[in-house]
Amino acid sequence: MRHHIAAMLGGALIAAGILTVGAGAVELPQNDYPTNARADYVFACMQTNGQNRIVLEKCSCSIDTIASLLPYDEYEAAETIMSVRQKGGENVAMFNSFAPYLEKVKNLKRAQVEAELRCF
């Protein structure tokens, strides 16, 4: 029972972003990417690169790297812009020329390149 309570307490500390180690506390990086967003990314990555344990680890590394470089709201905005662009139509022109939108997509692509270099 004690082990179970200690594990729960450790999980709570991790969730809060602080893990007590010895006399000091270690700050963990903020995780602002929802689990479903990470899972969607890993699923799509595995569809493209293969469905085995090694690819799972590489794809997980990739989204973790992107998350360390780009806040979730910027990731989500860039993903939305790219999705709208793919659908086409007359209302898409603004997503192909509006500078702030272009910058968001460029930032995501830079993070993806860095993730590819680190993880694959």
FIPAPA-824185 format. One record per residue (C-alpha): residue in three letters; x negated, y negated, z negated. Coordinates in nm, 4 decimals. Layout:
["Ala", [X, Y, Z]];
...
END
This chain:
["Met", [0.0000, 0.0000, 0.0000]];
["Arg", [-0.2830, -0.2410, -0.0837]];
["His", [-0.4392, -0.1816, 0.2589]];
["His", [-0.1061, -0.2642, 0.4264]];
["Ile", [-0.0699, -0.5903, 0.2298]];
["Ala", [-0.4312, -0.6867, 0.3050]];
["Ala", [-0.3747, -0.6207, 0.6746]];
["Met", [-0.0594, -0.8352, 0.6698]];
["Leu", [-0.2420, -1.1149, 0.4901]];
["Gly", [-0.5319, -1.0955, 0.7354]];
["Gly", [-0.2845, -1.1141, 1.0234]];
["Ala", [-0.1219, -1.4210, 0.8676]];
["Leu", [-0.4596, -1.5894, 0.8321]];
["Ile", [-0.5435, -1.5112, 1.1915]];
["Ala", [-0.2048, -1.6421, 1.3064]];
["Ala", [-0.2671, -1.9612, 1.1103]];
["Gly", [-0.6037, -2.0004, 1.2809]];
["Ile", [-0.8152, -1.9427, 0.9718]];
["Leu", [-0.9867, -1.6211, 0.8766]];
["Thr", [-1.1623, -1.6125, 0.5427]];
["Val", [-1.5056, -1.4565, 0.5673]];
["Gly", [-1.7115, -1.4446, 0.2519]];
["Ala", [-1.7247, -1.7888, 0.0953]];
["Gly", [-1.6378, -1.9842, 0.4117]];
["Ala", [-1.3560, -2.0019, 0.6623]];
["Val", [-1.3974, -1.9407, 1.0325]];
["Glu", [-1.1811, -2.1469, 1.2682]];
["Leu", [-1.0360, -1.9460, 1.5537]];
["Pro", [-0.9609, -2.1087, 1.8896]];
["Gln", [-0.6060, -2.2367, 1.9259]];
["Asn", [-0.3855, -2.0035, 2.1269]];
["Asp", [-0.1265, -2.2176, 2.3001]];
["Tyr", [-0.0561, -1.9714, 2.5831]];
["Pro", [0.2586, -1.7664, 2.5160]];
["Thr", [0.2109, -1.3907, 2.5253]];
["Asn", [0.4483, -1.3543, 2.8217]];
["Ala", [0.2407, -1.6021, 3.0266]];
["Arg", [-0.0773, -1.4075, 2.9515]];
["Ala", [0.0978, -1.0790, 3.0306]];
["Asp", [0.2338, -1.2148, 3.3614]];
["Tyr", [-0.1155, -1.3270, 3.4601]];
["Val", [-0.2736, -0.9918, 3.3690]];
["Phe", [0.0018, -0.7999, 3.5488]];
["Ala", [-0.0432, -1.0032, 3.8712]];
["Cys", [-0.4221, -0.9802, 3.8424]];
["Met", [-0.4035, -0.6014, 3.8087]];
["Gln", [-0.1687, -0.5779, 4.1067]];
["Thr", [-0.4358, -0.7535, 4.3125]];
["Asn", [-0.7512, -0.5939, 4.1701]];
["Gly", [-0.6524, -0.2424, 4.0669]];
["Gln", [-0.4703, -0.0711, 3.7876]];
["Asn", [-0.7238, 0.0794, 3.5533]];
["Arg", [-0.8726, 0.0035, 3.2143]];
["Ile", [-1.1749, -0.1821, 3.3536]];
["Val", [-0.9552, -0.4155, 3.5600]];
["Leu", [-0.7258, -0.4667, 3.2584]];
["Glu", [-1.0255, -0.5868, 3.0576]];
["Lys", [-1.1464, -0.8131, 3.3396]];
["Cys", [-0.8013, -0.9630, 3.3932]];
["Ser", [-0.7578, -1.0169, 3.0172]];
["Cys", [-1.0965, -1.1868, 3.0073]];
["Ser", [-0.9900, -1.4016, 3.3000]];
["Ile", [-0.6733, -1.5418, 3.1371]];
["Asp", [-0.8588, -1.5886, 2.8086]];
["Thr", [-1.1228, -1.7912, 2.9931]];
["Ile", [-0.8607, -2.0002, 3.1713]];
["Ala", [-0.6857, -2.0595, 2.8367]];
["Ser", [-1.0130, -2.1790, 2.6851]];
["Leu", [-1.0603, -2.4307, 2.9673]];
["Leu", [-0.7076, -2.5553, 3.0353]];
["Pro", [-0.4227, -2.6353, 2.7932]];
["Tyr", [-0.1085, -2.4336, 2.8577]];
["Asp", [0.1030, -2.7308, 2.9648]];
["Glu", [-0.1487, -2.8091, 3.2422]];
["Tyr", [-0.1636, -2.4421, 3.3449]];
["Glu", [0.2157, -2.4234, 3.3581]];
["Ala", [0.2449, -2.7460, 3.5603]];
["Ala", [-0.0148, -2.6297, 3.8144]];
["Glu", [0.1503, -2.2871, 3.8459]];
["Thr", [0.4874, -2.4575, 3.9049]];
["Ile", [0.3426, -2.6887, 4.1700]];
["Met", [0.1789, -2.3966, 4.3521]];
["Ser", [0.5023, -2.1966, 4.3349]];
["Val", [0.7078, -2.4824, 4.4828]];
["Arg", [0.4495, -2.5296, 4.7589]];
["Gln", [0.4788, -2.1626, 4.8582]];
["Lys", [0.8550, -2.1864, 4.8975]];
["Gly", [0.8236, -2.4605, 5.1590]];
["Gly", [1.1013, -2.6860, 5.2772]];
["Glu", [1.1365, -3.0562, 5.3288]];
["Asn", [1.1087, -3.1505, 4.9602]];
["Val", [0.7650, -2.9906, 4.9288]];
["Ala", [0.5713, -3.2738, 5.0978]];
["Met", [0.5396, -3.4636, 4.7709]];
["Phe", [0.3688, -3.1623, 4.6079]];
["Asn", [0.1065, -3.1597, 4.8846]];
["Ser", [0.0080, -3.5259, 4.8701]];
["Phe", [0.0818, -3.6752, 4.5264]];
["Ala", [-0.2618, -3.7237, 4.3641]];
["Pro", [-0.1683, -3.6237, 4.0051]];
["Tyr", [-0.0191, -3.2970, 4.1347]];
["Leu", [-0.3247, -3.2276, 4.3463]];
["Glu", [-0.5490, -3.2872, 4.0433]];
["Lys", [-0.3522, -3.0402, 3.8305]];
["Val", [-0.3898, -2.7706, 4.0961]];
["Lys", [-0.7620, -2.8479, 4.1363]];
["Asn", [-0.8138, -2.8155, 3.7598]];
["Leu", [-0.6433, -2.4756, 3.7565]];
["Lys", [-0.8454, -2.3561, 4.0541]];
["Arg", [-1.1687, -2.4668, 3.8841]];
["Ala", [-1.0706, -2.2732, 3.5725]];
["Gln", [-0.9881, -1.9673, 3.7870]];
["Val", [-1.3282, -1.9839, 3.9573]];
["Glu", [-1.5016, -2.0069, 3.6194]];
["Ala", [-1.2964, -1.7117, 3.4942]];
["Glu", [-1.3919, -1.5093, 3.8013]];
["Leu", [-1.7605, -1.5838, 3.7464]];
["Arg", [-1.7477, -1.4914, 3.3769]];
["Cys", [-1.5241, -1.1851, 3.4001]];
["Phe", [-1.5612, -1.0179, 3.7371]];
END
